[in-house]
């Protein structure tokens, strides 16, 4: 099976970016639920940073 030239697919890059954003919210003092709600709002509104 051929491997892509860049092992980080667009989807993997987006997931990594969202996880880093989540970790930043947690470090800033957000609860797990608060962090996930903010990320959900970002994704739903098409403002994904990745």
KEKE-3310 file (N, C-alpha, C; in steps of 0.2 Angstrom, whole numbers, plus 5000, padded with zeros to 4 digits):
npx = (5004:5003:5011:5006:5015:5016:5014:5005:4989:4976:4965:4971:4979:4970:4964:4974:4977:4965:4965:4976:4971:4961:4968:4975:4964:4960:4972:4971:4961:4948:4934:4932:4920:4917:4927:4926:4913:4916:4925:4916:4907:4916:4919:4907:4903:4912:4925:4937:4953:4963)
npy = (4994:5011:5025:5041:5056:5065:5060:5066:5068:5079:5078:5073:5083:5093:5087:5086:5099:5103:5096:5101:5114:5111:5106:5118:5126:5118:5120:5134:5134:5130:5119:5102:5100:5113:5117:5107:5112:5125:5121:5113:5123:5131:5122:5119:5132:5133:5138:5132:5131:5123)
npz = (5000:4996:5004:5010:5005:5015:5031:5040:5038:5032:5040:5051:5055:5058:5069:5078:5080:5086:5098:5104:5106:5115:5126:5129:5134:5145:5153:5155:5164:5161:5163:5159:5152:5148:5140:5129:5125:5120:5110:5102:5098:5090:5079:5074:5069:5059:5061:5064:5069:5063)
capx = (5000:5007:5010:5006:5021:5016:5010:5000:4984:4973:4961:4975:4982:4965:4962:4980:4975:4959:4967:4980:4966:4957:4973:4976:4958:4961:4977:4968:4956:4941:4932:4932:4914:4917:4932:4922:4908:4919:4928:4911:4905:4921:4919:4900:4903:4917:4930:4942:4960:4968)
capy = (5000:5017:5029:5048:5059:5068:5056:5069:5070:5085:5077:5072:5089:5096:5083:5088:5106:5104:5093:5106:5119:5108:5106:5125:5128:5115:5124:5140:5133:5128:5112:5098:5101:5120:5116:5104:5116:5130:5118:5112:5130:5133:5118:5120:5138:5134:5143:5128:5134:5119)
capz = (5000:4995:5009:5007:5005:5022:5035:5043:5033:5034:5045:5057:5057:5062:5076:5082:5082:5091:5104:5107:5109:5121:5131:5131:5138:5152:5156:5157:5170:5159:5165:5153:5148:5146:5134:5124:5122:5116:5104:5098:5094:5085:5074:5071:5066:5054:5063:5066:5068:5059)
cpx = (5004:5005:5010:5013:5022:5012:5005:4995:4980:4969:4965:4978:4976:4963:4968:4979:4970:4961:4972:4976:4963:4962:4975:4970:4958:4966:4975:4963:4949:4940:4932:4926:4914:4922:4929:4917:4911:4922:4922:4908:4910:4920:4912:4900:4908:4923:4936:4949:4964:4967)
cpy = (5006:5021:5036:5051:5062:5063:5059:5071:5076:5084:5076:5078:5093:5093:5085:5095:5107:5101:5098:5112:5117:5108:5113:5128:5125:5119:5130:5140:5132:5121:5108:5099:5108:5120:5113:5108:5122:5127:5116:5118:5132:5129:5119:5127:5139:5138:5138:5130:5130:5119)
cpz = (5000:5001:5007:5009:5012:5026:5039:5038:5036:5040:5052:5060:5061:5068:5080:5085:5087:5098:5108:5110:5115:5127:5134:5136:5145:5156:5159:5162:5168:5162:5158:5148:5145:5139:5128:5121:5118:5109:5099:5094:5089:5078:5070:5067:5060:5055:5066:5064:5063:5052)
residu = (UNK:UNK:UNK:UNK:UNK:UNK:UNK:UNK:UNK:UNK:UNK:UNK:UNK:UNK:UNK:UNK:UNK:UNK:UNK:UNK:UNK:UNK:UNK:UNK:UNK:UNK:UNK:UNK:UNK:UNK:UNK:UNK:UNK:UNK:UNK:UNK:UNK:UNK:UNK:UNK:UNK:UNK:UNK:UNK:UNK:UNK:UNK:UNK:UNK:UNK)
# end
